[in-house]
Amino acid sequence: MALPATLRTQNPDPKDGAGQPGTEKPGRFGDFGGAFVPEILHPVLEDLKAAWAEAQTDDAYWAEYRRLLKDYVGRPTPLTRLDRLTERLGGATVWAKREDLCHTGAHKINNAVGQVLLARRMGKARIIAETGAGQHGVATATACALFGVECVVYMGAEDVERQHLNVQRMRLLGATVRTATSGSRTLKDATNEAFRDWVSNPEDTYYIIGSAIGPHPYPAMVRELHRVIGDETRRQLADATSRETPDAVVACVGGGSNAIGIWAPFLEDEGVRLIGVEAAGEGLGGRHAATLSRGEPAVFHGTRTMLLQDADGQVEIAHSVSAGLDYPGVGPQHAHLAATGRVEVRTATDREAMAGVQLLSETEGIIPALETAHAVAALPALAEELGEGADLVFNCSGRGDKDMATISEWLDRDAD
């Protein structure tokens, strides 16, 4: 059954479930959020909301989740003070939350483990997922291999080419990788294909959405499964500095899972600046993926959020050197936080992100993922703004192994 890229409806589901922080209505974040899906998926979402509500109050679920995070994922990840980078930049002390040290190489495994546990509680025999940079696909395939569950991952044809290593990892883990060849052949189109599969197989299939996007309850569920990043950061910084909170927390924002995970425990701390860095691609006057900076409200992939659109309201093709940020939408809670001014939105171009890769690699021996490099690109200006004595944390959301082919092309091009 075909599913449009934008799921538009005049009547949002009035039974969105329990309200979430920052919402005025159940399942909403201000003017954003909700569940806009075909009728066939309404009972599926109702079952998911009920299962998630039950799991949230089940000590056994969280005990198993925490055990896996500790014994399998490798949590807690370190909060590392970056002395050489701090010296290079001057100003604030820079700290990295090292999600790149998680099993599989990125934060995505937190969410994948939590949702596979939920799918097993619901008796689902088959897992599907979408992926851009491949890290969510690898994380989902990993969790499915751990529990012996069938796994199908959808990935855009362009991303299959530039993230070939992760494709091979998914296949080695036993997952089936299906290529999306329509549209821009990137994350948006992989998500479209995953939704089509879900609509066609609602009874036995569980869809693990990889970011804080999609219909309620996904955005809040993904946030809660990733807030361990921010909870650990808060404790670790207090242990290291005796300060309760940092001055600023920076993260890249595409769909927004790594950002909402590290920000969640700090949302009510008005003295903590939260800075999200979007992909400006070739520049905001050209091809980019800066949805919060240049998007407009619309319903997309089951939720009302900000979306890159042309003059006719059609989805614009997003561009970023980073496959994980190459998405024309954004999580609805991010849309709300940006609209209310709680989050400051900045951008980094492809070239600035590459400079971020080199900066962190040369000063600290940490090669970041291209997604993470967008956050790194914002550090020099922020460190200067905050000044000496301030603490600046950024989410090192993934490592750069998967991006070495793309990084090498850029380095070779610049050397010519």
C-alpha positions in Angstrom: 0.0 0.0 0.0 1.5 3.3 -1.0 1.9 6.0 1.6 2.5 9.7 0.7 5.6 11.4 1.9 3.5 13.9 3.8 0.6 12.5 5.7 -1.8 15.4 5.8 -5.1 15.3 7.7 -7.5 18.0 9.0 -8.3 16.0 12.2 -5.5 14.9 14.4 -6.0 11.8 16.6 -7.8 13.0 19.8 -6.4 10.0 21.8 -2.7 10.8 21.7 -2.0 9.4 25.1 -0.3 10.9 28.2 0.9 14.4 27.9 4.7 15.2 27.8 6.8 18.0 29.2 6.4 21.2 27.2 3.0 20.2 25.8 -0.4 21.9 26.0 -2.4 18.8 24.8 -1.7 15.1 25.1 1.1 14.1 22.7 1.8 17.7 21.7 4.7 20.1 22.0 3.0 23.4 21.8 1.8 23.7 18.2 3.7 20.6 17.1 3.4 16.8 17.5 0.3 14.6 17.3 -0.4 11.5 15.3 -1.3 11.9 11.7 -1.4 8.4 10.2 -3.6 6.2 7.9 -6.6 4.6 9.5 -5.0 1.2 9.4 -2.2 2.4 11.7 -4.5 3.9 14.4 -5.0 0.6 16.3 -1.3 -0.2 15.9 -0.4 3.2 17.5 -3.0 2.7 20.3 -1.4 -0.7 21.1 2.1 0.9 21.1 1.0 3.8 23.4 -0.6 1.3 25.8 2.5 -0.9 25.8 4.8 2.1 26.3 2.7 3.4 29.2 2.8 0.0 30.9 6.5 -0.3 30.4 7.2 3.2 31.8 5.8 2.0 35.2 7.3 -1.5 35.1 10.4 -1.8 37.2 11.3 -5.0 35.5 11.4 -3.3 32.1 13.7 -0.6 33.3 15.9 -3.0 35.2 16.5 -5.1 32.1 17.1 -1.9 30.0 19.7 -0.6 32.5 21.4 -4.0 32.7 21.8 -4.0 28.9 23.0 -0.4 28.9 25.7 -1.4 31.4 26.7 -4.9 30.3 26.1 -4.7 26.6 26.2 -1.0 25.4 29.0 0.0 27.8 27.4 2.8 29.8 28.0 5.1 31.4 30.1 6.7 28.7 32.8 9.1 29.9 32.4 12.9 30.1 35.9 13.9 28.9 37.5 17.3 29.5 39.2 18.4 26.3 42.3 20.2 27.6 44.1 20.7 24.3 41.0 21.8 22.4 40.2 24.2 25.3 43.7 25.6 25.0 43.5 25.9 21.3 40.1 27.8 21.4 40.7 29.9 24.5 37.6 30.8 26.6 35.3 28.1 28.1 36.4 24.7 29.2 35.1 22.2 26.6 33.8 18.8 27.6 32.7 15.9 25.3 30.0 13.4 26.2 31.5 10.3 24.6 28.6 8.5 22.9 31.1 7.5 20.3 32.4 5.0 22.8 29.0 3.1 22.9 28.8 -0.4 21.4 28.3 0.1 17.6 29.9 3.6 17.7 27.0 6.0 18.4 24.2 6.9 20.7 21.6 5.1 18.6 22.0 1.8 20.4 20.3 3.3 23.6 17.0 3.7 21.7 17.3 0.4 19.7 17.8 -1.7 22.8 14.8 0.0 24.5 12.5 -0.4 21.6 13.4 -4.0 20.9 12.6 -4.8 24.5 9.2 -3.1 24.0 8.6 -5.0 20.8 9.3 -8.3 22.5 6.8 -7.4 25.3 4.2 -6.7 22.5 4.9 -10.1 20.9 6.1 -8.6 17.6 8.1 -11.1 15.5 9.5 -8.7 12.9 11.4 -5.4 13.3 11.8 -2.7 10.6 13.8 0.5 10.7 15.0 3.3 8.5 18.5 4.7 8.5 20.5 7.5 6.9 24.1 7.4 8.2 23.6 3.7 8.9 24.2 4.0 12.7 20.5 3.5 13.6 20.4 0.6 11.2 23.5 -1.0 12.7 22.1 -0.4 16.2 18.8 -2.0 15.3 20.4 -4.9 13.6 22.7 -5.4 16.6 19.8 -5.4 19.1 17.8 -7.8 16.8 20.8 -10.2 16.6 21.1 -10.1 20.4 17.5 -11.2 20.8 17.1 -13.3 17.6 14.5 -11.2 15.9 14.0 -10.7 12.2 15.3 -7.3 11.0 14.7 -5.3 7.9 16.4 -1.9 7.4 15.5 0.6 4.7 18.2 2.9 3.4 18.4 5.4 0.6 20.4 4.4 -2.5 22.7 7.4 -2.1 23.3 6.6 1.5 24.0 2.9 0.6 26.9 4.2 -1.5 28.4 6.7 0.9 27.9 4.4 4.0 28.9 1.1 2.4 30.7 0.0 5.6 27.6 0.3 7.7 25.6 -1.6 5.0 28.1 -4.5 5.3 27.9 -4.4 9.1 24.1 -4.6 9.0 24.2 -7.6 6.6 26.8 -9.3 8.8 24.5 -8.9 11.8 21.8 -10.8 9.9 19.6 -7.8 8.8 18.1 -7.4 5.3 18.9 -4.0 3.8 16.4 -2.7 1.3 17.3 0.2 -0.9 15.0 3.2 -1.5 15.5 4.4 -5.0 12.9 7.1 -5.2 13.1 10.9 -4.7 16.4 12.1 -3.2 17.4 8.4 -2.4 18.3 9.5 1.2 16.8 9.3 4.7 13.5 10.8 3.7 12.9 8.2 1.1 14.0 5.4 3.4 11.5 6.6 6.0 8.8 6.6 3.3 9.5 3.0 2.4 9.6 1.9 6.1 6.1 3.5 6.6 4.8 1.7 3.5 6.1 -1.6 5.0 4.5 -0.8 8.3 1.1 0.0 6.7 1.3 -3.3 4.8 2.3 -5.4 7.8 0.7 -3.8 10.9 0.0 -7.0 12.9 3.4 -8.6 13.2 5.8 -5.7 12.5 7.3 -3.3 15.0 8.8 -0.1 13.5 11.7 1.3 15.4 11.9 4.9 14.4 15.5 6.0 14.9 15.1 9.7 15.8 12.7 11.9 17.8 10.3 12.1 14.9 7.1 10.4 13.7 3.7 10.1 15.3 3.1 10.1 19.1 4.4 8.3 21.1 7.6 8.0 19.2 9.1 11.5 19.9 8.7 11.3 23.6 9.6 7.6 23.7 12.9 8.2 21.9 13.6 11.1 24.2 13.1 9.0 27.3 15.3 6.2 26.0 18.1 8.7 25.2 17.9 10.9 28.3 20.4 8.6 29.9 23.0 10.7 28.0 21.9 13.9 29.8 21.4 12.3 33.1 24.9 10.9 33.1 26.3 14.2 31.9 24.7 16.1 34.8 26.1 13.7 37.4 29.5 13.4 35.8 30.0 17.2 35.5 28.9 17.6 39.2 31.4 15.0 40.2 34.2 16.6 38.2 33.6 20.3 39.0 31.1 20.4 41.9 28.8 22.5 39.6 25.2 21.3 39.3 24.9 22.4 35.6 27.1 23.5 32.7 26.8 26.9 31.1 25.9 25.5 27.7 25.1 22.1 26.0 25.7 21.8 22.3 24.5 19.0 19.9 23.9 18.6 16.2 20.2 18.4 15.1 18.8 16.4 12.2 15.8 14.4 13.4 17.2 15.3 16.8 17.6 12.1 19.0 21.1 12.8 20.3 20.2 16.5 21.0 17.0 15.8 22.9 18.7 13.0 24.8 21.4 15.2 26.2 19.1 18.2 26.7 16.2 16.5 28.4 17.5 16.8 32.0 18.4 20.5 31.5 15.2 21.8 29.9 14.0 23.4 33.1 17.4 24.9 34.0 17.0 28.4 32.6 20.7 29.2 33.2 21.8 26.4 30.8 22.0 27.5 27.2 21.0 24.8 24.8 22.4 25.1 21.3 21.4 23.0 18.3 23.5 23.0 15.2 21.8 22.2 11.9 23.4 21.3 8.5 23.7 24.3 6.3 25.1 22.1 3.5 26.4 24.3 0.7 25.0 27.4 2.4 21.5 28.6 3.4 21.2 30.2 -0.1 21.8 26.9 -1.7 21.2 23.2 -0.9 21.0 22.5 2.8 19.2 20.7 5.6 18.6 23.6 8.0 14.9 22.8 8.8 14.5 24.9 12.0 16.2 27.8 10.3 14.4 27.7 6.9 11.5 25.4 7.3 7.7 26.0 7.7 5.1 24.1 9.8 3.6 21.0 8.1 2.6 17.5 8.7 5.4 15.1 7.8 5.9 11.4 8.5 3.1 11.3 11.0 3.7 14.5 13.0 3.2 18.2 12.8 6.7 19.8 12.7 8.9 22.1 10.7 9.6 21.0 7.1 11.7 22.3 4.2 9.1 23.1 1.5 9.1 24.7 -1.9 6.6 27.5 -2.9 3.9 24.9 -3.7 4.3 23.2 -0.3 6.1 20.2 -1.7 8.9 18.6 0.3 12.3 20.1 -0.7 15.3 17.8 -1.1 17.6 18.3 1.8 21.4 18.2 1.4 24.2 17.6 3.8 27.6 16.0 3.6 26.4 14.0 6.6 23.9 11.3 5.8 22.4 11.4 9.3 21.5 15.1 9.0 20.2 14.8 5.4 16.5 15.1 6.3 14.0 17.8 5.5 12.1 17.5 8.8 12.9 17.6 12.5 11.5 16.2 15.7 8.3 18.1 16.9 9.8 18.8 20.3 12.7 20.5 18.6 10.3 22.6 16.6 8.6 23.7 19.8 11.9 24.4 21.7 13.2 26.5 18.8 9.8 28.3 18.4 9.8 29.2 22.1 13.4 30.3 22.1 14.5 27.6 24.7 17.0 26.3 22.1 19.3 28.5 20.1 19.6 27.3 16.6 22.9 27.7 14.7 24.1 26.2 11.4 27.4 24.7 10.0 28.1 24.2 6.3 29.7 21.1 4.9 33.1 22.8 4.8 32.7 24.0 8.4 31.8 20.4 9.5 34.9 19.1 7.8 37.0 21.7 9.6 35.3 20.4 12.8 36.5 16.9 12.0 40.1 18.1 11.6 39.9 20.3 14.7 38.8 17.5 17.1 41.0 14.9 15.5 44.2 17.0 15.7 43.7 18.4 19.2 42.2 15.4 21.0 42.8 12.3 18.9 39.0 11.8 18.5 37.7 11.4 14.9 34.0 12.4 15.1 31.2 11.4 12.9 30.2 14.0 10.3 27.0 14.6 12.2 28.9 15.3 15.4 31.4 17.5 13.5 28.6 20.0 13.0 28.4 20.5 16.7 32.2 20.7 16.9 32.1 23.5 14.3 30.1 25.7 16.7 32.6 25.3 19.6 35.1 28.0 18.7 32.6 30.8 18.7 30.7 29.5 21.7 33.9 29.0 23.8 34.8 32.7 23.1 31.3 33.9 23.9 31.1 32.0 27.2 34.7 33.0 28.3 37.1 31.5 30.8 35.5 29.8 33.8 32.5 28.6 31.9 31.8 24.9 31.1 30.7 24.0 27.6 29.5 20.4 26.9 29.0 19.0 23.5 27.5 15.6 22.6 30.1 13.6 20.8 27.3 11.5 19.3 29.2 9.2 17.1 32.7 8.2 15.8 33.9 8.9 12.3 34.9 5.4 11.1 31.8 5.2 8.9 32.6 8.5 7.2 36.2 8.0 6.3 35.6 7.5 2.6 33.7 10.9 2.5 36.3 12.6 4.7 39.2 11.2 2.6 37.6 12.6 -0.6 37.4 16.0 1.0 41.0 15.9 2.3 42.3 14.7 -1.1 40.3 17.5 -2.9 41.7 20.2 -0.6 45.2 18.8 -1.1 45.0 19.2 -4.9 
